Each structure stands twice: as C-alpha cells, then as structure tokens.
Amino acid sequence: MNRPSASRSRSRAALNRSSSFAPSLRRRLTSQSLPPDPEDDPAATQEATATHAIVEEIAEIKRYEDFTTIDWVQDAAREQLRRKARRKQRDSYSVGLGGRGTIGWRRRLYETYDAGQAWIVVTLVGAAIGLIAACLNIITEWLSDIKLGHCETAFYLNENFCCFGAENGCPEWKRWSGFWPVNYVLYILFAALFSLTAATLVKSFAPYAAGSGISEMKCIIAGFVMKGFLGAWTLLIKSIGLPLAIASGLSVGKEGPSVHYAVCTGNVISRFFDKYRRNAAKTREILSASAAAGVAVAFGSPIGGVLFSLEEMSNYFPLKTLWRSYFCALVATAVLAAMNPFRTGQLVMFQVKYDRTWHFFEILFYLIIGAFGGLYGAFVMKWNLRVQVFRKKYLGNYQITEAVVLAVLTAIICYPNMFLRIDMTESMEILFQECEGEHDYDELCVPANRWRMMLSLGIATVLRTLLVIISFGCKVPAGIFVPSMAIGASFGRMVGIFVQFLHESFPDSAFFSACQPDVPCITPGTYAFLGAGAALSGIMHITVSAVVIMFEITGALTYILPTMVVVGVTKAVSERFGHGGIADRMIYLNGYPFLDNKEEHTFGVPVSQVMASHVVSLPANGLELRALERIANENQYQGYPIVEDAQSKTLVGYIGQTELRYAIDRAKKDQMAPGHARCTFITPNTSGTRTPPSAVPSSSFETMSATSGQLQVDLSKFIDPTPLSVHPRLPLETVMELFKKMGPRVILIEYRGRLTGLVTVKDCLKYQFKVEAHENPQAARSLDESQEKLWGVLKTAAGWIDGLFGKFRSRVGGGHGVRLSSPVISRHREAEREGLSDSEDNAEVELEDRGRGSVR
C-alpha cells in the first residue's frame, strides 16, 4: 500500500514526470490536508476559516445523499479540521482579551457543555429507550391477553394486572365466551385485525419499519447511508406496529425490532446536537450505544447488550464507545426497572432463578441440546432465505394480504396447542420454571401427563420452527430472537422431562450415582433455559453475548459452565453449515455493501482482476467549466480521479461527486466564471510559495468575483491530493482488509505513478458473489423452477377460494374476484414487448439484489 504523495519521494521520482508534482505541492488546503499554522503565516487564519466553512457546507450536503457509503478516512480528516478550527477560535478569543490568556465563565461553561455533550446525549437516549420499552411491554401484554378474554373490573388491564394479588383463581378475568368455538373464532379474528393494522401502517407510512432491522443497522453503523431508516416516522410506526405484530400471534419476536427502535431513538435525539449532526463518526458511537441499550431492555441484560453490540452490531468498537454503550445500557435498564412494567420487579417476563446445581452426567444431554441449536439455526436460515427470495419475487404486491393470511394460519394452527396458544415470552416463563414450586401450567409437572407433555412440546417445536421460517421477513415489525428461544425452550424442556423419566425409572443406575437421595436430581426447567440459549446462538452465531444474556436472565452462577458448553457445541455445529448468522445472510441476500470482519477469504487473485479499468478521469489542467459540468451530469459515479493529462495518466488526486457538483454550482450561482473558463485542480505554484505565477492568472472562489474575466478557475482546494492507492498486484484479500479496517469509499490502483483503475466495496462483493455462484451453477436454476411451481400452487388455491366466495358475492351482488399473476413472468413479457434489455446498475444502489442464486 502506498499513497500518491509518498510515491513521488521514492526512487521512481527520476522517471519522466512534470516538475509540478513536487511533494510540497501535493498538499492542498482540503478536508484531507490542514492549512498552515497561523503562527507561521498570519494570512492562513482567514483562509483556514473559509476552508472550514466550505468543508462544513459540503458535509451538510452529503448528509442527505441516500444509498451511498461514508468515507471514514475523509470523515476523520474533516474532524481533525474542525478541531483545529475550534482551537484557532479559542486562541483568537484569548488574544482578543488583551493577551491576558484568561477566559470568562460563560466561555468555560460552554466548553464544559461541549466536552460533556456525549454523556448528555447518551443519558437522554438511554432514558428514552427505557421508557419506550416499558410502555411497549405493557401494551403488548394487554393486546396478547385481549385475544383470550377481558378484565371485568377494568378493560384496559391485562390478565396479570387484573389478577394481581389473587391467590385462588381470578373471577375478575373472563373468557369471551363459555363456548370454546366462539373463543376460537374470536382468537382468529383478533389475530387478523392486529396483523392487518400493523401491515397497513408499515406499508402506508414507514416501509423501513418492517422486519427486524438488524442487518440494515449493521450496514448503517459500518457507513452505509439509508435515508429514513432511522428517522422519526420509522421510530413511531415501529413502536406502534411492534405490539400489534406480536399480539397477532405471528411467530415473530420483539427483541430485534427493539434494537431498531432503540437505534432510531439514538439517531433522532442526537440530531438535536450539532456535534452529532455533522460528524458521522460520533453518530456511529451513539448508534452503537443505542443498540446495546436496545438489547439490554429487551432481555433485561445490560452487560449482554454491550457485548452484543460489540460482537454482532459494530465493526469498529473503541474503548470510548464501550464506555458509552455501558452507560447507555445502564440508564435504559434503570428506567425500565423503575417503570416495573410487570409489577414483579423483573425486567423481562421469563426471568427466573435457579438454586440447584447440575451433575456431570448431564453434560451428555447438554451436548444434544447444543447440537440441536446448531442444526436448528442452519435449517431455519437455509429455508427462510429461500422464502425471502420467493417473497421478493412474487409477493411484493401482496404485503398486507400475506401478513393477514400468515396471522390467520398461525392462529388456526396454534390455538389447539397449549404451548403455542399463549405469547412466546409467557411460554418461556412457564418452561423455565422448576416443578417443585407453586407454578404449574396445565399440569406440566404432573408425572402422569409426562408423555402427553413431551408429545405436545415436540409438536410445538416442529410447528413453531415451520412458522418462523415462513413468518420472519413479512412486512410487519418482526424479530427472530424470541421465537428461536421459544423453540429451543420447548425442545430443551422435552429433553429435560425425558431425562427426569430415565432417572425415575432407573434410580439405582451407576449413570445417576451422583444424584443424592430425597433431593430432586433433574430440573427440566434448566434444560429449557439451555435450549433457549442454544437456539439463540444458532440463529445469530453469537457466543459470548449469548452466554452473558442467558446468565443475566437467570442469575444462576452455577449454570455458566453448562451454558458455555451448549453454546460452544452450537457454534461448532453451526460453522459446519456456513459462516454468519441470519443478519449476515440477510445482508448478503439484499446486496448491501458490507464486508464482514468475521469472514476470511482466499481468492488468490490480484486486485487488478477485480478493479474497474475503464475509469472516467479528469485532467488536472485545461478542462473547460462547461465540459466539466457535462461530465458530472452524464456520469453518476461517486467520484473522479485527477490525472496530469489523458496520455500520461499520472495520478494527481481524487475529487468526489459531491465536491465537484458543489464547486460547479457555486461557480454558476455566483456567476464567477464563464462556461469557457478553464479549470485547474492543482495549485500553480512552482516552489512552494503562496504567490501564483503572474503568467497564469488563477482565481479561487474567494477572489473570483474580482477576476471573473479571467480564464482559469482554481479548484485545488476541493480535491483529495493523497487518495489511498495500491499496486495492481496487491492481493485482493489485502485490499478487502483495507476496506474493513480503514473504511475508504474507493481505492485507486496505480502502477509507477500511472492510474490503471479503481476498486470499491461493490467490486469486491461482486467478485465474491461471482466466485460463489460458479461453485454451484445449477442451484439458481432449480430454485427458480421450484419457486414458479409453488407460485402456481398458490394461484390455484387462491382461485379455488375465490370461486367459493364468488357464489356468495353473486347472490349478494357486487365485488370482483382476486386474480394473482406471476410478477416474474409479467416483467419478462413486458420487457419482450418493449424490447428492453438488462440495464446497468442503478447509480444510487451500491450493489445489485442477490435474490437469485444466492441461497444454497
């Protein structure tokens, strides 16, 4: 790796090269190169102020560019320029006091506020997240219980609050009817109503509120701009639609969306502070801290939330961000505990305490649970991604219908099963409990019902798994954490009941010799707890944070080792079926420009095979202003390399699309130069002095009004004179590491000072996708055929149902039937009629959709 400015000082400087490329002339007054110290040159103070104003104005424009990536190298340089400008302002203020060097109390108060602004923002964000989480918990519980009955004393109370303090039964809580078919029908109707409302709100007001949002947030924290994804409307609709989606009975959870609305809260609040509105790096700190707080309030696990943000969400997590994430999670959890939404002192409903120990012979069954977690994660990810591909190709126009149908189908299937009928968090609370206490649900702990309970738990595990596969990804706020934990808890409780049966059948066996007499030996609830941790680790591919979250839920120090064993086995089994959890797979499927730090590649090719070799570059001198504007309008690239001339291709620097348009628009708006004025991107100095040569009149934007008749416009302050550049033979893996570690938007490829191409994250991911697609070329074709057959089955079923209702409509009059058509076939026919061909990539989309052929 080298930098163009450094390459000029090496031995190849003896090559044929213009003398204007002396190292002293490569440092421009840009956001990447700071101006001289005012102590060395008093005239630099005014120029530094003007440069800082231009940088701030360009940064403000860039803030509204959607579907672009943030150049973290430039962002860090801009922050250094801001700091230097503030330091100069402070020094000038001190000098203005008569050289006494003293600062008034107002100035000191402002500086103290500016220094502690980060902690103020983190405190406000944490308090808001805790407040929102408490309110959503109360609303979700009421909506979930209203499907089964109502409180006679106060309709707005859920079952727990209505029966608070009741010991023998609860006469205040009434079912809707004493006739169970009526309750069944009302249960289905409530589910349809809730899902219809949630899907309608999402589609009409905030499409970004659908889904979990974790995959998109990982990309946003890494530097991908998605305008509106973390906005106020998304926060509002996510907060309203999440309780409705959970209460509808869909096999989705609230923990993933909790992270989304938490990050939205952090983004919305931080925008009120100028420091975070103008600095992407500082905003990234707040977003990482908000993600930690979101997991903390979702699981009642502040330390687990911090570790989850470190392990899963952030690709850059310095110590400063760690402390702020810790404090934000602390504040959010404290506010949630103060609100006490369950009136039990618990932060989450399924929080339990275990006071028994475990035995070494149980490790054999712990290994089985761990293997189940890994297999579950691999199975669900494979088939859910195929469902996602089918949904994007065929169901894009039926989002509300799909959500309602899934909710009705789930209600019909789940109501007969006692573990599927109730809310998933409530079911986990039941499955985690010990049998020797007062808690029992439908005779779960009665030995006579053991086999019936095992059968019911097994059915619940299978059905819930299938429902998660088809439900996760529908256009309502939907997570996958709690459904996976509920599935693991069902399987784990089933294993625990079976182990308990073995112990009671063979109490004198040497295998159970560690059990003490007259003391319960097997606790089935602990198996459910371990199964939940295994499923969570299997679906997300997290290890340390999963162990800490499960530990904080139970508070059982003695079960840390079994949890680590289970999660370790889950991780080992999961890695056999592919790297990355469901969020990473969704990033890959949606085609977001994201390079995961956890992935390791061995392509064995140089970067020259991946780079874009046909690059539109700009000459350093001689280009007319109108020609420059035409190039900017005709091309939608994110930037342009600057070369000495078209023949030599000697690299001079790089200018971004935003900077170039800003310079052109400012020149046109102020009428500072005619269209035939020639632009120069290098300072016409020859000896490092600040006086331009008299033979070549040049003007910057500060002096252009006085020299508008001149024929040369100096744009040198808008370029990056030291863009990141590498050799064409550098391995592609090393270039990808540069993108991961440093975060540039583009890396230029130069050979002996000559520009040969450039490479972006998009180019790297395209090559990776092409290599992986060639490994299994038949997968995409067979998948398309099976999906088209499935669509045909759905059309037939829809036509049959429509025919049944058609007779009813014909009798009562009015209405038209529902006609489903394949969007894929329709698009192909339309393209054939209009003679369209495949076009180039959309300029505003960083990477193409990988729906086809990306799931194996």
MIVEX-631510 format. One record per residue (C-alpha): y, x, z; residue in one letter. Coordinates in steps of 0.5 Angstrom, whole numbers, plus 2048, in hexadecimal, padded with zeros to 3 digits. Example, Ala and Ser with C-alpha at 12.3 -4.5 7.8 and 13.67 -1.06 7.14 Angstrom:
7F7819810A;7FE81B80ES;
This chain:
800800800M;8078027FEN;80E8007FER;8128017F8P;8188057FBS;8138097FEA;80F80B7F8S;81680D7F5R;8168137FAS;80F8157F8R;80D81B7F3S;80D8167EDR;8148157EEA;81481B7E9A;8128167E4L;8178137DEN;81B80F7E3R;82280D7E3S;8278107E8S;8298097EAS;8228097EEF;82480E7F4A;82180C7FAP;82880B7FDS;82A8057F8L;8248017F9R;8267FE800R;82A7F87FFR;82E7F4803L;8297EF803T;8257EB808S;8207F1808Q;8257F6809S;82A7F680EL;8317F880DP;8347FF80FP;8367FF816D;83E7FD817P;83F80481BE;83D808815D;841803811D;8467FE813P;8467FB80DA;83F7F980EA;8407F4813T;8437EF80FQ;83E7F0809E;8397EF80FA;83C7E8811T;83C7E6809A;8357E8808T;8327E580FH;8357DE80CA;8327DF806I;82B7E0809V;82C7DA80DE;82E7D6808E;8287D8803I;8247D7809A;8267D080AE;8257CE803I;81E7D1804K;81C7CC80AR;81C7C7805Y;8177CA800E;8117C6800D;80A7C97FFF;80C7D07FFT;80A7D6803T;80E7D9808I;80F7E1807D;80E7E380EW;8117EA80CV;8177E780AQ;8187E3810D;8177E9814A;81D7EC811A;8217E6811R;8207E6818E;8227ED819Q;8287EC815L;82A7E681AR;8297EA820R;82E7F081DK;8337EB81BA;8337E8822R;8337EF825R;8397F0821K;83C7EA823Q;83B7EC82AR;83E7F3829D;8447F0826S;8457EB82BY;8457F0830S;84A7F482CV;84F7EE82CG;84F7EE833L;8537F4833G;84E7F9834G;84C7F883BR;8457F6839G;8457F083DT;8427E983BI;8447E383EG;8407DE842W;8407D983CR;83D7DE837R;8387E083DR;8367D983EL;8357D8836Y;8317DF836E;82C7DD83BT;82B7D6838Y;82A7D9831D;8257DE835A;8217D8838G;8217D3833Q;81A7D5831A;8187D3838W;81C7CC838I;8197CA831V;8127CC834V;8137C783AT;8167C2836L;8107C2831V;80B7C2837G;80E7BC83BA;80F7B8835A;8087BA833I;8057B883AG;8097B183AL;8067AF833I;7FF7B1834A;8007AD83BA;8027A7837C;7FD7A7831L;7F87A8836N;7FA7A183AI;7FB79D833I;7F47A0830T;7F079E836E;7F3797836W;7F279682FL;7EB79882FS;7EA793835D;7ED78D832I;7E878D82DK;7E378B832L;7E7787837G;7ED78683AH;7F0786841C;7F277F844E;7F7782849T;7FB786844A;7F978683DF;7FD78D83CY;7F8790841L;7F179483EN;7EB793842E;7EB799846N;7F2797849F;7F078F849C;7EA79184EC;7EE797851F;7EB797859G;7E6791857A;7DF79385AE;7DA78D859N;7DB78B852G;7E278984FC;7E478284EP;7EA78384BE;7E8787845W;7E5781840K;7E1782839R;7E477E834W;7DE779834S;7D8778837G;7D4777831F;7D377E82EW;7D377D827P;7DA77B828V;7DC78182BN;7D8785825Y;7DD782820V;7E3783824L;7E178A825Y;7E078B81EI;7E778781CL;7EB78C821F;7E879281EA;7EA78F817A;7F178E81AL;7F279481DF;7F0798817S;7F4794812L;7FA795816T;7F979D817A;7F779E810A;7FD79A80ET;80279D812L;8007A4810V;8007A2808K;80779F808S;80B7A480DF;8077AA80EA;8027AC80AP;8017B380DY;7FF7AF814A;7F87AE811A;7F37B3813G;7F27B8819S;7F87BD816G;7F57C3819I;7F37C6812S;7FA7C5810E;7FD7C7816M;7FA7CE816K;7FD7CF80FC;8047CD811I;8037D2817I;8017D7812A;8077D680EG;8067D0809F;80B7CB809V;8097C4808M;8107C0809K;80F7BA80DG;8087BB810F;80B7BD817L;8117B8816G;8137B381BA;8107AD817W;80A7B0817T;80A7B181EL;80C7AA81FL;8067A781AI;8017AC81DK;8037A9824S;8027A2822I;7FC7A381EG;7F87A7822L;7F77A2828P;7F579D822L;7F07A181FA;7ED7A3825I;7ED79C827A;7EA799821S;7E379D822G;7E37A281DL;7DF7A881ES;7E57AC81FV;7E97AF825G;7F07B0827K;7F07B8829E;7F17BB822G;7F77B6821P;7F97B7828S;7FA7BE826V;7FE7BC81FH;8037B7823Y;8047BD828A;8067C2823V;80A7BC820C;80E7BC826T;80F7C3827G;8127C3820N;8167BD821V;8197C0828I;81A7C7825S;81E7C581FR;8247C3824F;8257CA826F;8287CF821D;8247D5822K;81D7D1820Y;8207CD81BR;8227D3817R;81C7D8819N;8157D7816A;8127DC81BA;8157D9821K;8137D281FT;80C7D581ER;80C7D6825E;80E7CF827I;8097CC823L;8037D1826S;8057CF82DA;8057C882BS;7FE7C8828A;7FC7CB82FA;7FF7C5832A;7FC7C082EG;7F57C382FV;7F77C3837A;7F97BC837V;7F37BA833A;7EE7BD837F;7F17BE83EG;7F07C583DS;7F77CA83DP;7F37D083CI;7EE7CE837G;7F47CB833G;7F87D2833V;7F17D5831L;7F07D082BF;7F77D2828S;7F57D9829L;7EE7D8826E;7EF7D3821E;7F67D181FM;7FA7D781FS;7F97DD81AN;7FF7E181EY;7FF7E0825F;8037E6829P;8047E6831L;80A7E3830K;8077DD82DT;8017DD832L;8067DC838W;80A7D6835R;8047D3833S;8017D483AY;8087D183DF;8087CB838C;8017C9839A;8027C9841L;8087C5840V;8057C083CA;7FF7C0840T;8037BF847A;8077B9844V;8007B6842L;7FD7B7849A;8047B484CA;8037AE847M;7FC7AD849N;7FA7A8843P;7F37A7846F;7F57A684DR;7EF7AA84FT;7F37B1850G;7EF7B384AQ;7F37B6843L;7ED7B383FV;7E87AD840M;7E27B283FF;7E47B7844Q;7DE7B8849V;7DC7BC84FK;7D57C0850Y;7D37C2857D;7CC7C4855R;7C97CB852T;7C57CC84CW;7BE7CF84BH;7BC7D5846F;7B67D1843F;7BC7CC841E;7BE7D183CI;7B97D0837L;7BC7C9837F;7C37CB836Y;7C07CF830L;7BE7C982DI;7C57C682EI;7C87CC82BG;7C47CC825A;7C67C4824F;7CD7C6825G;7CD7CB81FG;7C97C681BL;7CD7C081CY;7D37C481AG;7D07C7814A;7CD7C0812F;7D47BC813V;7D87C1810M;7D47C1809K;7D37BA808W;7DA7B880BN;7DD7BC806L;7D97B9800R;7DC7B2803V;7E37B5803Q;7E27B77FCV;7E07B07FAF;7E57AD7FER;7EB7B17FAK;7E87B07F3K;7E67A87F4Y;7E97A57FAL;7F07A87F9G;7F37A17F7N;7EF79D7FDY;7F17A1803Q;7F279A807I;7EC797805T;7E879D806E;7EB79D80DA;7E979680FV;7E279680CV;7E079C810L;7E3799816A;7DF792815V;7D9796813L;7DA79A819T;7DB79481EA;7D579181BI;7D079781CI;7D3799823C;7D3792827Y;7CC791828P;7CB79982BN;7CE799832M;7D07A0831F;7D379F82AL;7D779982CR;7DC79C831I;7E17A1830D;7DE7A882FM;7E27AB835T;7DF7A6839E;7D87A7837S;7D97AF838M;7DC7AD83FE;7D57A9840I;7D17AE83DL;7D47B4841F;7D27B0848Q;7CD7B284DE;7C87AD84EC;7C87AD856E;7CF7AB856G;7D17A4856E;7D37A484FH;7CE7A184AD;7CF79D843Y;7CA798841D;7C479B845E;7C57A2842L;7C27A6848C;7BC7A184AV;7B57A4848P;7B279E846A;7B779E840N;7B67A583ER;7B37A5837W;7B879F835R;7BE7A3837M;7BB7A9833M;7BA7A582DL;7C17A282ES;7C47A982FL;7C07AB829G;7C37A5824I;7CA7A6827A;7C97AE825T;7C77AC81EV;7CC7A681CL;7D27AA81FR;7D07B081BT;7D07AC815L;7D67A8816L;7DA7AE818V;7D87B1811I;7DB7AB80DI;7E17AA812S;7E47B0813F;7E97B180EG;7EB7AA80DC;7F27A880CK;7F47A7814V;7F57AC819P;7EE7AF81BA;7EB7B581EG;7E47B781FI;7E47BB826F;7E27B582AV;7DD7B2825P;7DA7B8825S;7DA7B982CM;7D77B282DA;7D27B3828I;7D07BA82CG;7D07B6833A;7CB7B1830S;7C67B682EF;7C77BA834G;7C67B4839R;7C07B2835M;7BD7B9836V;7BF7B983DG;7BB7B383EI;7B57B683BF;7B57BC83FV;7B67B8845Q;7B07B4843F;7AC7BA842L;7AE7BC849H;7AC7B684CE;7A57B6848S;7A37BD84AF;7A77BF850P;7A27C4852D;7A27C884CS;7A47CF84CA;7A97CE847F;7AD7CA84CF;7AC7CE852S;7B37D0853A;7B47C8855C;7B57C785CQ;7B17C1860P;7B57BB861D;7BB7BD85DV;7BD7BB856P;7BB7C0852C;7BD7BE84BI;7C47BB84AT;7C47B7843P;7CC7B7843G;7CC7BE843T;7C87BE83CY;7CD7B9839A;7D37BE83BF;7D07C4838L;7CE7C0832G;7D57BE831A;7D87C5831G;7D27C782CA;7D57C1827A;7DC7C3828L;7DA7CB827S;7D67C9821G;7DB7C581DI;7E17C981FM;7DE7D081FH;7E17D2825I;7DE7D582BT;7E37D8831V;7E77D2831S;7E17CD831A;7DE7D0837V;7E57D083BV;7E67C9838I;7E07C783BM;7E17CB841F;7E77C7843E;7E57C1841I;7DF7C1847T;7E27C784BG;7DB7C984CA;7DB7D184DL;7D37D184DT;7D37CE846Y;7D77D3843I;7D17D7841L;7CD7D283EP;7D37CF83AT;7D47D6837M;7CC7D7836V;7CD7D0832V;7D37D282EV;7D07D982CG;7CA7D6829V;7CE7D0826T;7D37D6823K;7CD7DA820A;7C97D481DV;7D07D181AS;7D17D8817E;7CB7D8813R;7CD7D280FF;7D47D580EG;7DB7D7811H;7E07D3813G;7E17CC817G;7E37C5814I;7EA7C7814A;7E97CD810D;7E47CA80BR;7EA7C480AM;7EF7CA808I;7EA7CC803Y;7E97C6800L;7F07C4800N;7F27CA7FDG;7F77CC802Y;7FA7D4801P;7F77D6807F;7F37DD809L;7EF7DC80FD;7EF7E2813N;7E87E1816K;7E57E280EE;7E27E880CE;7E27E9804H;7DE7EE800T;7E07ED7F9F;7E07F57F7G;7E67F47F1V;7ED7F77F1P;7F37F37F1V;7F47F47EAS;7EF7EF7E8Q;7F27E97ECV;7F97EA7EBM;7FE7E77E6A;7FF7EC7E1S;8047E87DDH;80A7E87E1V;8117E57E0V;8157EB7E2S;81D7EB7E2L;8217F27DFP;8257F57E4A;82B7F57DFN;82E7F27D9G;82B7EB7DAL;8307E57D9E;8317E07DEL;82F7DA7DAR;8297DE7D8A;8277DF7DFL;8287D77E0E;8247D57DAR;81E7DA7DDI;81F7D77E4A;81F7D07E1N;8197D17DCE;8147D47E1N;8127D17E8Q;8107D87EBY;8127DA7F2Q;8157E07F1G;8167E57EBY;8157ED7EBP;81B7F17E9I;81A7F77E5V;81E7FC7E2E;81D7FA7DBD;8187F67D7A;8157FC7D4Q;8148017DAS;8127FB7DFK;8158007E4T;8157FC7EAL;81B7FB7EEV;81B7F57F3G;8197ED7F3Y;81D7E77F4I;81B7E07F6G;81C7DA7F2Q;8207D77F8T;8247DD7F8E;8257DD7F0L;8277D67F0R;82C7D77F6Y;82F7DC7F2A;8307D97EBI;8327D27EFD;8377D67F3R;83A7D97EDA;83A7D37E9K;83D7CF7EEK;8437D37F0D;8447D57E8Q;8447DC7EAM;8417DF7E3A;8407DC7DCP;8397DB7D9G;8397E17D5H;83A7E67DBA;8357EB7DCR;8317EB7E3C;82F7F17E7T;82A7F27ECF;82B7F97EEI;8327FC7F1T;8358007ECP;8368067F1N;83480D7EFT;8358117F5S;83480C7FBG;83C80B7FBT;83E8047FCR;8438047F7T;8418027F0P;8428067EAP;8488047E6S;8458047DFA;8407FE7E1V;8447F87E5P;8407F47E9S;8417EE7EES;83E7EB7F4S;83F7E47F6F;8447E67FBE;8487E97F6T;8467E67EFM;84C7E17EFS;8517E67EEA;84C7E97E9T;84A7E37E5S;84C7E67DFG;8477EC7E0Q;8407EC7DCL;83C7EE7E2Q;8397EB7E8V;8367EF7EED;8307EB7F0L;82D7F17F4S;82E7EE7FBK;8297E87F9F;8237ED7F7I;81E7F07FCD;81E7F77FAP;8187F97FDT;8137F47FCP;80C7F57FEL;8087F87F9S;8017FB7F8V;7FD7FF7F3H;7F97FC7EEP;7F27FF7F0R;7F37FD7F7L;7ED7F97F9P;7EE7F17F9L;7EC7F1801E;7F17F5803T;7F77F17FFV;7F47EB803M;7F47EE809E;7FC7F0808L;7FD7E8807F;7F97E780DK;7FD7EC811K;8047EC80FM;8057E680BG;8097E7805P;8097E2800R;8087E77FAV;8057EE7F9I;8087F27F3L;8037F67EFI;8067FD7ECE;8038037E9Y;8078097E9R;80D8057EAG;80C8007E5R;80B7F97E6L;8047F77E4T;8037F07E7G;8047EC7EEL;7FF7E87F2V;8007E27F7T;7FB7DF7FCV;7FA7DA7F7K;7F77DF7F2D;7F27E27F8C;7F07DB7F9L;7EF7D97F2K;7EA7DF7F1Y;7E77DE7F7Q;7E57D77F5F;7E37D97EEK;7DE7DE7F1V;7DB7D97F6E;7DB7D47F0A;7D77D87ECH;7D27D97F1E;7CF7D27F0N;7D27CF7EAP;7CD7C97EAQ;7D07C67F1A;7D67C37EEA;7D37C07E8R;7CD7BD7ECS;7D27BB7F2L;7D77B77ECD;7D17B47EAE;7CE7B17F1S;7D57AF7F2Q;7D67AB7ECE;7CF7A77EDK;7D27A67F5L;7D87A37F2W;7D479F7EDG;7D079C7F3V;7D779B7F7L;7D97977F1K;7D37937F0T;7D37917F8A;7DB78F7F7A;7D978B7F1G;7D47877F5W;7D87867FBI;7DE7847F6D;7D977F7F3G;7D777C7FAL;7DF77B7FBF;7E07787F4G;7DD7727F5K;7E07717FBF;7E77727F8R;7E576E7F2S;7E57687F7R;7EB7697FBV;7EF76C7F5G;7F37727F4G;7F17797F4G;7EF77F7EFH;7E87837F0G;7E878A7F2V;7E778F7EDR;7E57967EEL;7E679B7E9S;7E47A37E9S;7EA7A77E9P;7E77AD7E6V;7E57A97E0I;7EB7A67E0S;7EF7AC7E0R;7EA7AF7DAH;7EB7A97D6R;7F37A97D7E;7F37B17D5A;7EF7B07CFE;7F47AA7CCR;7FA7AE7CEE;7F77B57CBG;7F87B87D2L;7F57BF7D4S;7F57C37DAD;7FC7C57DCS;7FE7CB7E0E;7FE7CB7E8D;8047C77EBN;8097CB7EDA;80A7C87F3E;8037C87F5V;8017CF7F8E;7F97CE7F6L;7F57C97F2E;7F17C47F5D;7EA7C67F6R;7E77C07F7G;7E27C17F1R;7DC7C67F2G;7DF7C97F9S;7D97C57FDV;7D27C87FDR;
